Amino acid sequence: MKKFKQFRAEQQYITEVGPFASAMMGAMGVIGVGMAGWKLFQTEKKKIKGYKETSAEKKDNKTSGVSVKIKKWDEKKGKVVDVTVEIAPAGSSKAGMSNEDIKKEQKKLQLQQDPKNTAAQNAYETDEQEAEDERDGIEDVKDAEAAYKNSNDDEKKRKAPPGWENVGTKQVPELMTTKDAEKEEARREKVGAPDGADMQAAADAADSEAAEKERREKEEDEAGKEDQERTVAKDKEKKDTEDAAEKEKQDATEKEKEERGGIEKPEDAEVFFKNNKKAP
């Protein structure tokens, strides 16, 4: 038979936890066992609460789908970056997983990816070291440009130093490291920009056109000078002819004066005729 004290404790439990909890405790057979029963009830209550939350998570995840972020090596950036990986598409049965299950799946995927990241990073660092060795101390682009310019007096025969490439033209060089040059070529191909060969061909064509224009202008200048010289010569010849004719005229006039013996006026000529019975 229950003692009064035990009965009072059970009534206190019922008052504190409510009718639902009391029924649950009764079903568990923990009413009347004091604090130990209360702790056991709290444990089971948490399990029920966790089950409800887990069910809600699974429902939400199934609706929205499941994706996680893992760290993956990016060759272009040369570092590890966060990448989103889809585990299950929305609406699929696999997507109905709890958040705890998602964490486990994420951890599993990351563990699978980590060795790949390490291998890729090691290979990248090895390539970087080999490229640095090939450049032989030329790391600054200005130093590379200087080495390029000094490689030959003829700009069309110049070459980039080891580990560097000219992604511009012989006329307008643009030096990059070999790896950066590969990225630049890939970018140009992606956006449809002219590649190095096309750029060089266009630059050479422009040079040829400029040279041809200069040649034509020079010829035109020379032809103009020749025309001017011919015009000057013709004008001089004309003037010389006119001057000669004028001199001849003047000489004839002077000769006539000499023949007239100083008689220039008609009245003087009449006097001479009267006195000499002949014309002067």
C-alpha positions in Angstrom: 0.0 0.0 0.0 1.4 3.5 -1.0 2.6 5.8 1.6 1.0 9.2 1.9 4.4 10.8 1.0 4.7 8.8 -2.2 1.2 9.6 -3.2 1.8 13.3 -2.7 4.9 13.1 -4.9 3.0 11.4 -7.7 0.3 14.1 -7.5 3.0 16.8 -7.7 4.4 15.1 -10.9 1.0 15.1 -12.5 0.4 18.7 -11.7 3.8 19.7 -13.2 3.9 17.7 -16.4 0.2 17.8 -17.3 -2.3 15.1 -18.3 -0.4 14.0 -21.5 2.9 13.6 -19.7 1.1 11.8 -16.8 -0.5 9.4 -19.2 2.9 8.8 -20.8 4.6 8.3 -17.5 1.9 5.8 -16.6 2.4 3.9 -19.8 6.1 3.8 -19.0 5.4 2.6 -15.5 7.6 5.3 -13.9 4.9 7.0 -11.7 5.7 6.3 -8.1 9.5 5.8 -8.6 10.5 9.3 -7.6 13.3 11.3 -9.2 14.6 8.4 -11.1 11.3 8.1 -12.9 11.3 11.8 -13.6 14.7 11.7 -15.3 13.7 8.6 -17.3 10.6 10.5 -18.5 12.7 13.5 -19.5 15.0 11.3 -21.6 12.1 9.7 -23.4 10.5 13.1 -23.9 13.6 14.4 -25.6 13.6 11.4 -27.9 10.0 12.1 -28.9 10.8 15.8 -29.5 13.9 14.8 -31.6 11.8 12.5 -33.7 9.3 15.3 -34.4 12.1 17.7 -35.4 13.8 15.0 -37.6 10.6 14.3 -39.4 10.1 18.0 -40.1 13.7 18.2 -41.4 13.3 15.2 -43.7 10.1 16.7 -45.1 11.7 20.1 -45.7 14.8 18.6 -47.3 12.8 16.4 -49.6 10.9 19.4 -50.8 13.9 21.6 -51.4 16.5 19.0 -52.3 19.9 18.4 -50.6 23.2 20.1 -51.5 26.3 20.6 -49.4 29.5 22.5 -49.8 32.9 20.7 -49.8 36.4 22.1 -50.3 37.8 21.3 -53.7 41.1 22.2 -55.4 40.7 24.8 -58.2 43.5 24.5 -60.7 42.8 27.9 -62.3 42.9 29.8 -59.0 45.6 27.7 -57.5 43.8 27.1 -54.2 41.1 25.2 -52.4 37.6 26.7 -52.8 34.1 25.9 -51.6 32.1 23.9 -54.2 28.4 23.1 -54.0 27.6 19.4 -54.6 24.1 18.1 -55.0 23.4 15.0 -53.0 19.8 14.5 -53.9 17.4 16.5 -56.2 14.2 18.0 -54.8 11.3 15.6 -54.6 13.5 12.5 -54.7 13.2 9.9 -52.0 16.9 10.2 -51.2 16.3 13.9 -50.4 14.2 12.9 -47.4 17.1 12.9 -45.0 17.7 14.6 -41.7 20.2 17.4 -41.1 22.3 15.0 -39.2 22.4 12.6 -42.1 23.3 15.5 -44.4 26.3 16.4 -42.2 27.4 12.8 -42.3 27.1 12.7 -46.1 29.1 16.0 -46.3 31.8 14.6 -44.1 31.9 11.4 -46.2 32.3 13.4 -49.5 35.0 15.6 -48.0 37.0 12.6 -46.8 36.8 11.3 -50.4 37.8 14.6 -51.9 40.7 15.4 -49.5 43.3 13.0 -51.1 42.4 14.4 -54.5 42.9 17.9 -53.3 46.3 17.0 -51.8 47.4 15.3 -55.0 46.3 18.2 -57.2 47.9 20.8 -55.0 51.2 18.9 -54.9 51.2 18.6 -58.7 50.4 22.4 -59.0 53.2 23.3 -56.7 55.6 21.1 -58.6 54.7 22.7 -61.9 55.0 26.2 -60.3 58.5 25.3 -59.1 59.5 23.9 -62.5 58.2 27.1 -64.2 60.0 29.3 -61.7 63.3 27.4 -62.4 62.7 27.8 -66.1 62.3 31.6 -65.8 65.8 31.6 -64.1 65.2 34.6 -61.9 63.1 36.7 -64.3 59.9 37.1 -62.4 59.0 40.8 -63.0 57.3 41.5 -66.4 59.5 44.6 -66.8 62.6 42.5 -66.6 61.1 40.1 -69.2 60.3 43.0 -71.5 63.9 44.3 -71.2 65.2 40.8 -72.0 62.9 40.6 -75.0 63.9 43.9 -76.4 67.6 43.1 -76.0 67.3 39.7 -77.7 67.7 41.3 -81.2 67.9 44.7 -82.8 65.4 43.7 -85.4 62.0 43.7 -83.6 60.7 41.0 -85.9 63.4 38.6 -84.7 63.1 39.2 -81.0 62.2 36.3 -78.7 60.8 36.1 -75.2 63.1 34.8 -72.4 62.6 31.2 -71.1 59.3 30.7 -69.2 57.7 33.7 -70.8 55.6 34.2 -74.0 54.7 37.2 -76.1 50.9 37.1 -76.4 50.9 40.4 -78.3 52.6 41.2 -81.6 56.2 41.8 -82.6 55.3 45.5 -83.1 53.5 45.8 -79.7 54.7 43.0 -77.4 52.8 41.8 -74.3 54.8 39.4 -72.2 53.2 36.8 -69.8 54.5 33.8 -68.0 53.8 30.5 -69.8 51.0 29.5 -67.5 49.3 33.0 -67.7 49.8 32.9 -71.5 47.9 29.6 -71.7 45.0 31.2 -69.6 45.0 34.2 -71.9 44.8 32.0 -75.0 41.9 30.1 -73.5 40.2 33.3 -72.7 40.5 34.6 -76.2 39.2 31.4 -77.6 36.3 31.5 -75.2 35.2 35.1 -76.1 36.1 34.7 -79.8 39.0 37.2 -79.8 41.8 37.0 -82.3 44.6 34.6 -81.4 48.3 35.5 -81.5 48.7 34.4 -85.1 45.8 36.5 -86.3 47.0 39.5 -84.3 50.4 39.2 -85.8 49.0 38.8 -89.3 46.9 42.0 -88.8 49.9 43.9 -87.5 52.0 42.9 -90.4 49.3 43.8 -92.9 49.0 47.2 -91.2 52.8 47.7 -91.5 52.6 46.7 -95.2 49.8 49.1 -95.8 51.6 51.9 -94.0 54.8 51.2 -96.0 52.8 51.2 -99.3 51.2 54.5 -98.3 54.5 56.0 -97.5 55.9 54.8 -100.9 53.0 56.3 -102.8 53.3 59.6 -100.9 57.0 59.6 -101.7 56.4 59.0 -105.3 53.7 61.7 -105.4 56.1 64.1 -103.8 58.9 63.2 -106.2 56.4 63.5 -109.1 55.3 66.9 -107.8 58.8 68.1 -107.5 59.5 66.9 -111.1 56.4 68.7 -112.3 57.5 71.8 -110.5 61.0 71.6 -111.9 59.6 71.2 -115.4 57.3 74.1 -114.9 60.1 76.3 -113.6 62.3 75.2 -116.6 59.5 75.9 -119.0 58.9 79.3 -117.5 62.6 80.1 -117.6 62.8 79.0 -121.2 59.8 81.2 -122.1 61.4 84.2 -120.3 64.7 83.6 -122.0 63.0 83.5 -125.4 61.1 86.7 -124.6 64.2 88.4 -123.3 66.1 87.4 -126.4 63.4 88.7 -128.7 63.3 91.9 -126.7 67.1 92.3 -127.0 67.0 91.6 -130.7 64.3 94.2 -131.1 66.3 96.7 -129.1 69.5 95.9 -131.1 67.5 96.4 -134.4 66.3 99.7 -133.1 69.7 100.9 -132.1 71.0 99.8 -135.5 68.3 101.8 -137.3 69.2 104.8 -135.1 72.8 104.5 -136.2 71.8 104.3 -139.8 69.7 107.5 -139.5 72.8 109.2 -138.2 71.0 110.9 -135.4 68.1 112.2 -137.5 65.0 111.1 -135.8 62.4 113.8 -136.5 60.7 114.1 -139.9 61.5 117.8 -140.1 65.2 117.1 -139.7 64.9 114.5 -142.4 63.3 117.1 -144.7 66.1 119.5 -144.0 68.7 116.9 -144.8 66.8 116.0 -148.1 66.6 119.7 -149.1 70.3 120.2 -148.5 71.6 116.9 -149.9 68.9 116.3 -152.6 68.5 112.7 -151.1 66.8 111.1 -148.1 69.0 110.5 -145.1 
